[in-house]
Amino acid sequence: MECRKNRVVMYDRTVDLLRTIHQNQTSSSDKTIATKQVQRCCIFLSDMFHCETAIDHDMAVDGKRPPNRMSPNDENDARIRRVAAFYARHLHGTNVRVVLLTDDAASRKLATAARDSSEPTYRALSVRSWATELESQTPGLNLMDWVAQFESSSAGTSLSANGGERKDLFPAHLDASNLSRGIASGSYFRGTLRRSSADEAIVTIRQGNDRVAVTIPTDSDNNRALNGDVVAIALNSLDQWINTGLPTSVAAKNEDSSQGAAIASDTAEPSAAEIENTSETIDAAGKTLRPTGRVVGILKRNFTNQSGSIYSSMLRKENKDTLSEKETIAAEHEREHNDGSCTCVFFPVDKKLPPILMRTTQRDRLIGQRIIVAIDSWPTNSPYPLGHYVRTIGPVGSKDVETEVLLSEHDIPHEPFPAAVLACLPPENYKIDIENSPGREDLRHLPVLSIDPPGCKDIDDALHCLRLPNGNFEIGVHIADVGHYVKAGCAMDLEAANRSTSTYLVNKRIDMLPSLLTTDLCSLKGNVDRYAFSVLWEVTPEAEIINVDFKKTIIHSIAALTYQQAQSMIDQPDDPKDVKACAVKGLAALARKLRQRRIDAGALTLASPEVKFVLDSESLNPTDVQAYALLEANSVVEEFMLFANVTVSKRILRQYPTLSVLRRHPAPNRAMFDSLISKAESQGLKLDIDDSKRLADSLNAAEVESDPYVNKLLRILSTRCMSPAQYFCSGEFRPSEWHHYGLAAPVYTHFTSPIRRYADVCVHRLLAAAVGVAPLPQHLSSKSYMHELCANMNRRHRAAQLAGRASVQLHTLIFFAGDGARAEDAYVLDVTTEESSKPSCRIIVPRYGIESKVSIGIEADDPKLHRFPAEHKLTYGDGKIAKTLHVFQKVRVRIWVREFEDHQRELVVDLVSPQFVKDSEELPTAKRNASESSAKQSRNEKKKQKR
């Protein structure tokens, strides 16, 4: 047994496996089950120091004298062969066979060549050959699918289409010694390869104190590196750098041109460099250049298990001329093998990964299933990485299966918390006692209350408002003191840092912390004592700050209100005897002042297409879709959370100007807004983006009296022209770059949700150290650590957003598959006006938050078609009967679900009105419509393929 790179964890696990095996055996006498412990005799040989197995570099190895010193890998292989020979000699004459298992063909060849007929020998086999022997000896034993693949020949991909040996498709990686020397000399640079999409890869490298994102532009330059691999790169020459003054994110922010319908996004897609908080351009030779490079070696692989499905063209008995893109790839790389297995193409759901070639004996059973595959290797002569089957999740389309898949797709940690984490929790009968809480101020006499959505269990925040004798107000924002239970550096803290955020799906929540904390001890529920970290202000009736204080406290919430309950209190007449209502009404009055002050400073009021599902209480399947109703009570909570976050950010910056965890939102590049400005002008609306204040004012003025939704649409599209905000360490950016554009705040952080965001936990620790109630954990004093921490929080935050959107997409499919086709109002976001393109438009359906590209059924060369690019408009026909389609137009669409082979489904949107092509079909009932539309769509696709 060889433990690569001295991995102690793997060594310990293997030792435990070898030493003891527990088997359950049934007693034939009393039919009871007993556990029997079976001991194996294991010898752990210190082969480097044993006289018969040690390698003397001046002596022959495997019977041959090495001309030069061997590489570490060759020396290790030789040592293993000598150990095998040692055991073969000492076990000669017993019934024990010595077998050396290695997937290194060269090592097997050397083992065979070194055999001496006068000495006992051992067998050198590949793992696949050994598994084949075991299967032949034990009928019913199925091991082949679990055998890892390290050679393209094992996957059947070493042969080209004409049967010859496939040539190398990629350059070989440099060995470890050359990479180490190159990195030390500055010829190569070390970094982690990150992808934000299948088309964009960057590696962040260090140049002095600066970090620079190097673009890896092509698959050849990528050289088989996968997302998350630690790689060594060489910079390309200056003439190969990308000459542009724009960041890569501009291209990524262009409107999605995909064909299928999907849930509309909130913001522009951030580039990998934005997530990593690195610069992606360099000023050189009087130009703004984006450096490019190529991968020359892999220092550490990030081979993780992937979920997805296999596709096969071999099972198609007809219509092989209409293969999908995935089936076409499968047709090119599928291979049948003499042992009854076949090489299949597995497509991960993670779009950042390429297909994976896997060898299996159960292809027919796996078709139509979601499975887990482990990546094993990526040889130079294989177009795709090799992997092996791990397990089956379940059938494609099942809600529970697809939920697990989407969590895997976005790399959301969702396994149960390990024992080491649970061991950090207090006992379940833990009681909060003020007498055992030194340093805390007792605020249980204050009328503290919380305001949250119905059914909220992880209550992070609570508020109070008191009128002071001098006419001012005392305002308190009380945040769950997670740091009291989660100590810096403990197993629970490390797990929370890795997860970084809770993930909210339609039907479940993946917590950052164990439920004992999230829904009980840390949740500021009503009528119980809780520990809190409180921000206390004295403010004037105009919400001007007189004084602010930060304290560790103990509170007792008098009510856990819903937004609707709080709104009822805001709307009711004044009643001095109603303590809860007085507090809520006082908070609302001050919140209005705070909100107006932010708007006057240039804060944006944007919009989101987000909707929520009404779920069946038993099946948790969606029964209805509703838009989020925003009440003034929502705004009250939002304003005081913003107020607290800004106040805390200023306090921690005074104490830790280079170590504070902040949140920045850069001003958008004008190029991101050009298309939207042009579309607005085509409809007589004007957007001014010189600064956030002018943008806010112009959005307020962009009203269409006949259709109020157009204004909301403009706010939705404006949000998409901006990158999402990112966490960063204050020492990595100049103060002028700390600005939060959307909030018009010079500095901003997250303090108010430590139950579900790790950034807030860090800010709590910074604040506690700043006000002298606790020392700053040592790791928070390292800027390098803080950079990696913030980058991970950005990645996890984005992944959680995408997983939430994918969950909405899944439930939208379930909703329409169950209810059938529906006709709904929609709005045109964009019109395709390029001369050579087939006429189409992108629409958004406000009722469901769905966005889709829709064809209008006209050919590109139709003489009746007229295009007006400047007006973002198409017309079809002549004179009075001409049909028009323009941006922001209200249209009617039909939404339905199309089913493919192997239970694949997608959401489809068709244009119903205006009707450019006469269609005699009426809108049928749900399921019949879906079936007929599916058949019609299939016929159209076949016609296109034949043409």
Residue pairs with C-beta under 8 A, 6 or more apart in sequence:
1 14
1 18
2 76
2 80
3 10
3 11
3 14
4 10
15 42
15 44
18 40
18 42
19 39
19 40
19 42
20 37
20 38
20 39
20 40
21 37
21 38
21 40
22 35
22 36
22 37
22 38
23 35
23 36
23 38
24 33
24 34
24 35
24 36
25 33
25 34
25 36
26 32
26 33
27 33
27 34
45 53
45 83
45 86
47 53
47 54
47 79
47 82
47 83
47 86
48 54
48 55
48 79
50 86
52 82
52 86
53 79
53 82
53 83
53 86
55 61
55 75
55 78
55 79
55 82
57 66
57 69
57 70
59 65
60 66
61 70
61 78
61 82
62 78
62 81
62 110
62 111
62 113
62 114
63 113
63 114
63 116
70 78
71 175
71 177
72 176
72 177
77 102
77 104
77 106
77 107
77 110
78 110
80 100
80 102
80 107
81 100
81 107
81 110
81 111
81 114
81 124
84 98
84 100
84 111
84 122
84 124
85 114
85 119
85 122
87 98
87 122
88 98
88 119
88 120
88 121
88 122
89 119
89 120
91 98
91 120
92 120
97 123
98 122
98 123
99 122
99 123
99 124
99 125
99 130
100 108
100 111
100 122
100 123
100 124
100 125
101 125
101 126
101 127
101 130
102 108
102 124
102 125
102 126
103 126
103 127
103 128
103 148
103 150
103 151
103 154
104 150
105 126
105 151
107 124
108 124
108 125
108 126
111 122
111 124
112 124
115 121
125 133
126 154
127 147
127 148
128 144
128 147
128 154
131 143
131 144
131 146
131 147
132 144
132 339
134 141
134 143
135 141
135 142
135 143
135 144
142 361
142 362
144 339
144 341
144 359
144 360
144 361
145 359
145 360
145 361
145 362
145 388
145 389
146 388
146 389
146 390
147 154
147 359
147 388
148 374
148 376
148 377
148 387
148 388
149 155
149 357
149 358
149 359
149 376
149 377
149 386
149 387
149 388
150 376
150 377
150 379
150 386
151 158
151 377
151 379
152 158
152 166
152 379
152 381
152 382
152 386
154 359
154 386
155 335
155 343
155 357
155 358
155 359
155 382
155 386
156 335
156 337
156 343
156 359
157 166
157 333
157 335
157 343
157 357
157 381
157 382
157 383
157 384
157 386
158 165
158 166
158 379
158 381
158 382
159 165
159 166
159 335
160 166
160 167
161 332
165 381
166 381
166 382
167 381
168 380
168 381
169 380
169 381
169 382
169 383
170 220
170 223
170 224
170 380
171 223
171 380
172 380
173 223
173 224
173 295
173 296
173 297
173 298
174 182
174 232
174 296
174 297
175 297
176 297
176 299
178 297
179 188
179 232
179 296
179 297
179 299
182 188
182 232
182 234
182 296
183 189
183 190
183 232
187 234
188 232
188 233
188 234
188 296
188 297
189 203
189 205
189 206
189 214
189 232
189 233
189 234
189 235
189 293
190 205
190 230
190 231
190 232
190 299
191 203
191 204
191 205
191 206
191 214
191 230
191 231
191 233
192 203
192 204
192 228
192 229
192 230
192 231
193 201
193 202
193 203
193 216
193 222
193 225
193 226
193 227
193 228
193 229
193 230
193 231
193 295
194 201
194 202
194 203
194 204
194 227
194 228
194 272
194 275
194 276
194 795
195 201
195 202
195 227
195 272
195 352
196 252
196 269
196 270
196 271
196 272
196 275
196 352
197 252
197 269
197 351
197 352
198 351
198 352
200 215
200 248
200 252
200 271
200 272
201 215
201 216
201 222
201 225
201 227
201 272
202 213
202 214
202 215
202 216
202 248
202 271
202 272
202 273
202 276
202 278
202 280
203 213
203 214
203 216
203 231
203 233
203 293
203 295
204 211
204 212
204 213
204 214
204 273
204 276
204 278
205 211
205 212
205 214
205 233
206 212
210 279
211 276
211 277
211 278
211 279
211 732
211 787
212 278
212 279
212 280
212 282
212 291
213 272
213 273
213 276
213 278
213 279
213 280
214 233
214 235
214 291
214 292
214 293
215 242
215 248
215 280
215 290
215 291
215 292
215 293
216 222
216 225
216 233
216 292
216 293
216 294
216 295
217 242
217 292
220 294
221 236
221 292
221 293
221 294
221 295
222 294
222 295
223 294
223 295
223 296
224 295
224 298
224 378
224 380
224 385
225 231
225 295
225 298
226 301
226 302
226 303
226 353
226 375
226 378
226 385
227 302
227 350
227 352
227 353
228 302
228 304
229 298
229 299
229 300
229 301
229 302
230 298
230 299
230 300
230 302
231 295
231 297
231 298
231 299
232 295
232 296
232 297
232 298
232 299
233 293
233 294
233 295
233 296
234 293
234 294
234 296
235 291
235 292
235 293
236 291
236 292
236 293
236 294
238 284
238 285
238 289
240 292
241 282
241 284
241 289
241 290
241 291
241 292
242 289
242 290
242 292
243 287
243 288
243 289
244 281
244 288
244 289
244 290
245 281
245 288
246 669
246 671
247 271
247 273
247 274
247 280
247 281
247 290
247 669
248 271
248 273
248 280
248 290
249 268
249 269
249 270
249 271
249 273
249 274
249 723
250 669
250 671
250 672
252 268
252 269
252 270
252 271
253 268
253 269
253 672
253 720
253 721
253 723
255 675
255 720
255 829
255 830
255 842
256 262
256 265
256 842
256 851
257 853
258 853
259 853
260 852
260 853
260 906
260 907
260 908
261 850
261 851
261 852
261 895
261 906
261 907
261 908
261 909
262 809
262 850
262 851
262 852
262 907
263 805
263 808
263 809
263 812
263 849
263 850
263 851
264 609
264 716
264 844
264 849
264 850
264 851
265 720
265 805
265 851
266 608
266 609
266 610
266 719
266 720
266 724
266 801
267 719
267 720
267 722
267 723
267 724
268 672
268 720
268 721
268 722
268 723
268 724
270 723
270 724
270 726
270 794
270 798
271 280
271 723
273 279
273 280
274 723
274 726
275 726
275 791
275 794
275 795
275 798
276 791
276 794
277 726
277 727
277 728
277 729
277 732
277 733
277 787
277 790
277 791
277 794
280 290
281 288
281 289
281 290
282 288
282 289
282 290
282 291
283 289
303 374
303 375
303 376
304 375
304 411
305 372
305 373
305 374
305 390
305 408
306 346
306 348
306 349
306 350
306 353
306 356
306 372
306 373
306 374
306 375
306 387
306 408
307 348
307 349
307 370
307 371
307 372
307 373
307 393
307 404
307 405
307 408
307 409
308 346
308 347
308 348
308 349
308 350
308 370
308 371
308 373
308 405
309 346
309 347
309 368
309 369
309 370
309 371
309 396
309 902
310 330
310 344
310 345
310 346
310 347
310 358
310 360
310 363
310 366
310 367
310 371
311 324
311 326
311 327
311 329
311 330
311 344
311 345
311 347
311 902
312 327
312 330
312 334
312 344
312 345
312 363
312 367
313 320
313 323
313 327
313 328
313 330
313 331
313 334
314 331
314 334
314 342
315 364
315 367
316 323
316 327
319 942
321 945
321 946
322 941
322 942
322 945
323 331
324 900
326 345
326 347
326 355
329 345
329 355
330 344
330 345
333 343
333 345
333 355
333 357
333 383
333 384
334 342
334 343
334 344
334 345
335 342
335 343
336 342
337 343
337 359
340 361
341 359
341 360
341 361
342 359
342 360
342 361
342 363
343 357
343 358
343 359
344 357
344 358
344 359
344 360
344 363
344 366
345 355
345 356
345 357
345 358
345 384
346 355
346 356
346 357
346 358
346 371
346 373
346 387
347 355
347 356
348 355
348 356
348 373
348 409
349 405
349 406
349 408
349 409
350 408
350 409
350 410
350 411
354 384
354 385
355 384
356 373
356 375
356 384
356 385
356 386
356 387
357 382
357 384
357 385
357 386
357 387
358 373
358 386
358 387
358 388
358 389
359 388
360 366
360 389
362 389
366 389
366 392
367 902
368 395
368 396
368 902
368 903
369 392
369 393
369 394
369 395
369 396
370 392
370 393
370 394
370 395
370 396
370 401
370 402
370 404
370 405
371 389
371 390
371 391
371 392
371 393
372 389
372 390
372 391
372 392
372 393
372 408
373 387
373 388
373 389
373 390
374 387
374 388
374 390
375 385
375 386
375 387
376 385
376 386
376 387
376 388
377 385
377 386
378 384
378 385
378 386
379 386
393 401
393 404
393 405
394 400
394 401
394 404
395 401
395 903
396 402
396 902
396 903
396 904
397 903
397 904
397 905
399 507
399 620
399 621
399 810
399 811
399 814
402 810
403 505
403 507
403 508
403 807
403 810
404 414
406 505
406 803
406 806
406 807
406 810
407 414
407 503
407 510
407 803
409 803
409 806
410 799
410 800
410 802
410 803
410 806
411 799
412 503
412 510
412 799
412 800
412 803
413 498
413 499
413 510
414 503
414 510
417 492
417 495
417 514
418 491
418 495
420 491
421 491
421 492
421 495
421 514
422 514
423 491
424 486
424 487
424 490
424 491
424 492
424 493
425 485
425 492
425 514
425 516
425 517
426 485
426 516
426 521
428 516
430 521
432 521
432 529
432 530
432 531
432 554
434 440
434 442
434 444
434 529
434 554
437 531
437 554
439 552
439 773
440 531
440 551
440 552
440 553
440 554
441 534
441 551
441 552
441 553
441 554
442 553
442 554
443 476
443 478
443 532
443 534
443 553
443 554
443 555
444 529
444 554
444 555
444 556
446 464
446 466
446 476
446 555
447 464
447 465
447 466
447 558
447 579
447 580
447 582
447 583
448 462
448 463
448 464
448 476
448 478
448 524
448 555
448 556
448 557
448 558
449 462
449 463
449 464
449 526
449 557
449 558
449 559
449 560
449 561
449 580
449 583
449 584
450 459
450 461
450 462
450 463
450 524
450 525
450 526
450 557
450 559
450 560
450 561
451 463
451 561
451 562
451 563
451 566
451 584
451 633
451 636
451 637
452 459
452 560
452 561
452 562
452 563
452 637
453 562
453 563
454 562
454 563
454 564
456 560
457 518
457 519
457 523
458 502
458 509
458 511
458 518
458 519
458 522
458 523
458 755
458 756
459 480
459 523
459 524
459 525
459 560
460 479
460 480
460 524
460 752
460 753
460 754
460 755
460 756
461 477
461 478
461 479
461 480
461 524
461 637
461 641
461 752
461 753
462 477
462 478
462 524
462 532
462 555
462 557
463 475
463 476
463 477
463 478
463 583
463 587
463 637
463 640
464 474
464 475
464 476
464 478
464 583
465 473
465 474
465 475
465 476
465 582
465 583
465 584
465 586
465 587
465 590
466 473
466 474
466 583
466 586
467 473
467 586
468 474
468 538
471 540
471 541
472 538
472 539
472 540
472 541
472 546
473 538
473 539
473 540
473 541
473 586
473 590
474 536
474 537
474 538
475 536
475 537
475 538
475 539
475 587
475 590
475 640
476 534
476 535
476 536
476 537
477 534
477 535
477 640
477 641
477 643
477 644
477 752
478 524
478 532
478 533
478 534
478 553
478 555
479 532
479 533
479 534
479 535
479 644
479 751
479 752
479 753
479 754
479 760
479 764
480 522
480 523
480 524
480 530
480 531
480 532
480 533
480 754
480 755
481 522
481 530
481 531
481 532
481 533
481 552
481 764
482 513
482 517
482 522
482 754
482 755
482 760
482 761
482 764
483 533
483 754
483 761
483 764
483 765
483 768
483 774
484 531
484 552
485 517
485 521
485 522
486 492
486 493
486 496
486 513
486 517
486 761
487 493
488 765
488 777
488 779
488 780
489 777
489 779
492 513
492 514
493 761
496 512
496 513
496 758
496 761
497 758
497 789
497 792
498 792
499 512
499 758
499 796
500 512
500 757
500 758
500 759
500 792
500 793
500 795
500 796
500 797
501 512
501 756
501 757
501 758
501 793
501 796
501 797
501 800
502 509
502 510
502 511
502 512
502 518
502 755
502 756
502 757
502 800
503 509
503 510
503 799
503 800
503 803
503 804
504 510
504 800
504 804
505 803
505 804
505 807
506 613
506 615
506 622
506 807
506 808
506 810
506 811
507 615
507 620
507 807
507 811
511 518
511 756
512 518
512 755
512 756
512 757
512 758
513 522
513 755
517 755
518 755
518 756
521 530
522 530
522 754
522 755
523 530
523 755
524 530
524 532
524 555
524 557
524 560
525 557
525 560
526 557
526 558
526 559
526 560
527 556
527 557
527 558
528 556
528 557
529 554
529 555
529 556
530 554
530 555
530 556
530 557
531 552
531 553
531 554
532 552
532 553
532 554
532 555
533 550
533 551
533 552
533 553
533 764
533 767
533 768
534 550
534 551
534 552
534 553
534 555
535 548
535 549
535 550
535 644
535 647
535 648
535 751
536 548
536 549
536 550
536 551
537 545
537 546
537 547
537 548
537 643
537 647
538 545
538 546
538 547
538 548
539 545
539 546
539 590
540 546
542 593
543 590
543 593
543 594
543 597
545 647
548 647
548 651
550 648
550 651
550 767
550 770
550 771
551 771
552 768
552 773
558 579
558 580
559 580
561 569
561 580
561 584
563 631
563 633
563 634
563 637
564 631
564 633
566 584
566 631
566 633
566 636
567 631
567 632
567 633
569 578
569 580
569 581
569 584
569 585
570 584
570 585
570 588
570 632
570 633
570 636
572 581
574 581
574 582
574 585
575 581
575 582
576 582
584 633
584 636
587 636
587 640
588 632
588 633
588 636
591 635
591 636
591 639
591 640
594 639
594 640
594 642
594 643
595 635
595 639
598 639
598 642
598 743
598 744
599 605
599 696
601 693
601 744
602 691
602 692
602 693
602 696
602 744
603 692
603 696
603 742
603 743
603 744
603 745
604 692
604 695
604 696
604 699
604 718
604 741
604 742
604 743
604 744
605 696
605 699
605 700
605 715
606 715
606 716
606 718
606 719
606 742
607 712
607 715
607 716
607 719
608 716
608 719
609 716
609 844
609 846
609 849
609 851
610 628
610 849
611 625
611 626
611 627
611 628
611 808
611 847
611 848
611 849
612 625
612 626
612 627
612 628
613 622
613 623
613 624
613 625
613 626
613 808
613 811
613 815
614 622
614 623
614 624
614 625
614 626
615 621
615 622
615 623
616 622
616 623
621 811
621 814
621 815
621 818
622 811
622 812
622 814
622 815
625 812
625 815
625 847
625 848
627 846
627 847
641 752
642 743
642 745
644 751
644 752
645 748
645 749
645 750
645 751
645 752
646 745
646 747
646 748
648 749
648 751
648 763
648 767
649 660
649 662
649 747
649 748
649 749
649 751
650 747
651 767
651 770
651 771
652 660
652 749
652 763
652 766
652 767
652 770
653 660
653 662
653 730
653 747
654 770
655 766
655 769
655 770
656 730
656 766
656 769
656 770
656 776
657 730
657 731
658 729
658 730
658 731
658 783
659 729
659 730
659 731
659 766
659 780
659 781
659 783
659 786
660 729
660 730
660 749
660 763
660 766
661 727
661 728
661 729
661 730
661 749
661 750
661 759
661 762
661 763
661 766
661 786
661 789
661 790
662 727
662 728
662 729
662 730
662 738
662 747
662 748
662 749
663 725
663 726
663 727
663 728
663 740
663 748
663 749
663 750
663 759
664 725
664 726
664 728
664 733
664 737
664 738
664 739
664 740
664 748
665 722
665 723
665 724
665 725
665 726
665 739
665 740
665 741
665 742
665 743
665 748
666 723
666 737
666 739
666 741
667 691
667 692
667 739
667 741
668 689
668 721
668 722
668 723
668 741
670 689
672 721
672 722
673 687
673 689
673 718
673 721
675 830
676 687
676 714
676 717
676 718
676 721
677 687
677 689
678 870
678 872
679 717
679 830
679 872
679 887
679 888
680 686
680 687
680 702
680 714
682 870
682 871
682 872
682 873
682 886
682 887
683 704
683 710
683 886
683 887
683 888
685 702
685 704
685 710
685 714
686 698
686 701
686 702
687 695
687 698
687 699
687 702
687 714
687 718
688 694
688 695
688 697
688 698
689 695
689 698
692 741
692 742
692 744
693 744
695 718
699 711
699 714
699 715
699 718
702 710
702 711
702 714
703 710
703 711
704 710
704 711
704 888
707 890
709 827
709 846
709 890
710 827
710 888
712 846
713 827
713 829
713 844
713 888
716 844
717 829
722 741
722 742
724 798
724 801
725 740
725 742
726 790
726 794
727 750
727 759
727 790
727 793
727 794
727 797
728 790
729 783
729 786
729 787
729 789
729 790
730 738
731 783
731 786
732 783
732 787
738 746
738 747
738 748
739 745
739 746
739 747
740 746
740 747
740 748
749 759
749 763
750 757
750 759
750 760
750 763
751 760
751 763
751 764
751 767
752 760
753 760
754 760
754 761
754 764
757 793
757 797
758 793
759 790
759 793
762 780
762 789
765 774
765 776
765 777
765 780
766 776
766 780
768 774
769 775
769 776
779 785
780 786
808 849
809 907
812 848
812 850
812 907
813 897
813 905
813 906
813 907
816 822
816 895
816 896
816 897
816 907
817 897
817 905
817 930
819 926
820 896
820 925
820 926
820 927
820 928
820 929
820 930
821 894
821 895
821 896
821 923
821 924
821 926
821 929
821 930
821 933
822 894
822 895
822 896
822 926
823 892
823 893
823 894
823 895
823 912
823 923
824 845
824 847
824 848
824 892
824 893
824 895
825 845
825 846
825 847
825 890
825 891
825 892
825 893
826 843
826 844
826 845
826 846
826 890
826 891
826 892
826 893
826 909
827 843
827 844
827 846
827 888
827 889
827 890
827 891
828 841
828 842
828 843
828 885
828 886
828 887
828 888
828 889
828 891
829 841
829 842
829 843
829 844
829 851
829 887
830 841
830 842
830 872
830 887
831 841
831 872
831 873
831 874
831 885
831 886
831 887
832 838
832 839
832 840
832 841
832 874
833 867
833 868
833 869
833 872
833 873
833 874
834 867
834 869
835 860
835 867
836 860
837 860
838 855
838 858
838 859
838 860
839 855
839 856
839 858
839 860
839 865
839 867
839 874
839 876
840 853
840 854
840 855
840 856
841 853
841 854
841 856
841 874
841 885
841 911
842 851
842 852
842 853
842 854
843 851
843 852
843 854
843 891
843 893
843 909
843 911
844 850
844 851
845 851
845 852
845 893
845 895
845 909
848 895
850 895
850 907
850 909
852 893
852 907
852 908
852 909
854 893
854 909
854 910
854 911
855 911
856 874
856 876
856 885
856 911
856 916
856 917
857 911
857 916
857 917
858 864
858 865
858 876
858 916
858 917
862 876
864 876
864 877
864 878
865 874
865 875
865 876
866 874
866 875
866 876
866 882
867 873
867 874
868 874
868 875
871 886
872 886
872 887
873 884
873 885
873 886
873 887
874 884
874 885
874 886
875 882
875 883
875 884
875 885
876 882
876 883
876 885
876 916
877 883
883 914
883 915
883 916
884 914
885 891
885 914
885 916
891 911
891 912
891 913
891 914
892 911
892 912
892 913
893 909
893 910
893 911
893 912
894 909
894 910
894 912
894 923
894 929
894 933
895 907
895 908
895 909
896 907
896 908
896 910
896 929
896 930
896 933
896 934
897 905
897 906
897 907
897 908
897 930
898 905
898 906
898 907
898 908
898 930
898 933
898 934
898 937
899 905
899 934
900 906
908 933
908 937
910 933
912 923
921 932
923 929
924 932
